[in-house]
Amino acid sequence: MLAAQRKDLILTTLRADGRVVAKDLAAELGLSEDTIRRDLRELAADGLLHRVHGGALPASPAVADFATRTSIGTGAKAEVARTAAALVRPGQTVVLDGGTTARELARQLPPDLRATVITHSPTIAVELATHPTVEVIIIGGRLFKHSVVAAGAVAHEAIGRVSADAFFLGVTGIHPTAGLTTGDADEAAIKRAWSERSAETYVLGSGEKIGAASAFEVIPLAAATAVITDSGADPRGVAELRAAGVEILS
């Protein structure tokens, strides 16, 4: 079997099963595990999957930069945002993460809502600048341009002085075993800090993130209050999360 054929088979298996186990696939094809691992490395380098110990998981399309992500799953993100907006109560202090789904959430907040929104995303702050009754507090720091959010020590210190009722968390991967993940270690640390300072953490999980994984864990699934997803999310992926004890809101 040619390398291109093997890679096509790997990607087909990944789409069908949601994971690839290198040992099992090597045995099925009568090849060495080293051959399959090499194929996995090359596919991962092309951004087509995410390697884990013993095999691979689907890569998330949400690791693209902010501008690219604005055109991915727009209807699903709007659906997630509507569900999330309904969870915000008058008088609460809530944290909105950066990202395109969080920006849609900011747009969906009722025009008469009186609440405080804290964010480390300039994009979110600008979105809420014209909201008549929402107080906006923006956390500064080094700008992580990929996601257009503040990061680094300055942001981390400021977050440590905040307490919030709820955090609406954006991630790139939501997987029953890999957990809640994102593609940058510093960004993962900022998200984790927000979760630790919030009474509840809701995950903004449009369908393309369900069953996918990225390199850096944000928080374990058990630390999330619920995952908010859309009606078009893969039923098998949603069922696996429920089986792992995750509450799903849609």
N, C-alpha and C positions, 0 to 999 in steps of 0.2 A: 504494500500500500504506500502510495506517494505521500510526502509530508502534507501537501495541500489537502489530500483526501482525509488524512488523519485529523487535520485541524477542522475541516468541515464536520466530521463526525463528532469531535469534541464539542463544538458549538451547538450541534443538533442535540446531543445528549444533555448539554447544559440547559437548553431551552425546554426540553421535555421533562427532565428530572429535577431541575433547580440546583444541581450540583454535579461535579465530576469527581470520582474517586480514582486516583491514578493507578493504584494497585489493581482494582477491579477492571478498569478499561484495558490495562496492559494484558491481563489474563485473558480477557475476551478476545483481544486481537492477536494474541500469541506474540507479543512484543515485550521488550524490557521496560521496566518502570522508568529507566533513565530516558528512553525515547519519548515516552509520554510527558515526563517532566520537562524535557526540552521544548516540546510543543507548547506546553502550558506557559513556560517562560516567554516564549516568542509571542504568543497570543496576549499575554498580560502586558508585554511591552507595547503592543498595538492598542491597548486599552479595551480589549474585547472580553476580558474576564478578570476576576480578582483571585489571585493565588492564595490558598490557605494551606495549613499543614495537611499533607496527604492528598491534595487535589485542588479544586477551584470552585468558586461561586460566581454567579452573574455579577458583572461590573455595573455600577450605577451610571446612567446617563447624567445624573445630577452633579457629577464632578466637573462638568464643563464650567467655563467662566460665567459670570453674572449675565453678560449680554447674550450669550448663547442660550442660557437657561430660560430667558424670558419667553422663548418660543416653544418650550417643551411642556406638553401637558397643560395648556392654559385652562381648558375647561375643568379638568380634574382639580387643579389648584384653586380655582374659584369655588368649587364645591367644598373642598376642605376648608377654605377660608370662611365660608358661610357658617359651617358647623362650629368652627373655632370661635367666631365672633359672637355666637349665641351663648358661649360659656362665660363671657366677660360681663361681670356684674357692676352696676353703678357703685362708685366709691372704692373700687378695688385699685390696687397697684399691680400692674402686670408688666412683664418683660416680653418684648418682641425680639426674636432673633433676627439676624439678617437673612437675605434670600428672597427669591421671587414669590414663594408662597406666603411668607410673612408680610411682604409688601401688599399682596392681595388681601390679607387679613386686615391690615391697616385701612385699606379702602372700604372694607365691609363693616367696619365699626359703625354703629348707629349714629346719626348726626346729633342726637340729643344725649348721647352717653356722657356722663360725668365720671371720669376716671383718670388715673395717672398711668401713662405708658413710659417705661424706661427702655432704652435701646442703645446698643453700641453700633447701630447701623445709620449712617447719614441718610441713606435712602429712605428708611422708615421715618426718620425725623422729618424730612422734607415732605413726605407723603401726609404726615399728620399736622404740618405747620398751619394748614387752613382749617383744621377741625375746630369748631367753635368752643367746645367744652372739654376737650381732652387736654390735660397738662402733659407736656412732653419733656422728659429729662434725657439728655444724650450723654453717653459715656464716651470719653475720648481715649486716644492712644495711638499706637502705630497703625496706619491704614494697611490692612491686608487687601490688596487691590483685587485679587481674584474674586472675593465675595463682597467687596466693598463694606467691610466692617472694621472696627477698631480691635486691635489685638495687642499682645505684649504686656509688659509689667505694669504700665500705667493703667491700662484697662482692668487688669486683674486686681490691682489694689483697690480701684474704685468699686468694683463689683463686690468686694469683700465688705463694703460698708453699706450695702443695700439689703433690704428684706422685701420680698414680693409675695403676693398672693398666688400668682401663677406665672409660669414661664412657658411660652410657646416656642418650642425647640424645632429648628430645622436641621435635618440630617441628610446624608446622601444614600445611606443604606439602612434597611430595617429587616433584620434576618433572625429567625428563631434561635440560631446557635451563635452567630457572629455578633448579635446584639444591635445596638444603635451606633452607627459609624459615620465618619466623615473622612475627607481626603487629606487633611492637613493637621499636624500634631498640635500646633499652637491654637488653631481655631477650635479643635476638640477640647483643649484645656479651658478656653473661655466659655464654651457651652457648658462644660462640666461645672465650672464655677457658678454660672447662673442657676443651674439646677439645684446646686447645694444651698443657694440663698433663697429658694422659692418653695412655698408650701406644696405646690403641685406643679408637675411638669407634663405638658401635653405635647405630643410629637406630631408635627405637621407631616403626614405621610401619604402624599399622593401616590397613585398606583405604581408608577415607574420605580419607586424606591423599595416597594415590598419585595422581599426575596433577594435583594441585591446587597452587596457589601463593599465597604471601602477599607482603607488600611488602618485607620485609627479609631478605637472605641471611644465613644463619648460617655455614655453611661450604660449599665446593664439594662435589659428589658424590664427587670423587676423594679427598677428605680423610676420608671415612667408611670404616671397616673393613668394614661390611656394613649393610644395611637389613633389619630383622626385620619381617616382615609376616605376615598371616594367610591362611588357605586361601581366604577369600572375596574377596580383593583382585582387582581387575579384571585379567584375564590380559593384556590389551593394555598396560596401564600397567606391569605387572611386566616384560613383554617389552621395552618401551622402555627401562626402567632397566637391564636386563641388557645391552641393545645399547649402552648408554652406558658399560658397563664396571663396573656396580655388582654386588657380590655380594649375593644375596638369600637370607635364611634364613627358613624358615617351618616 
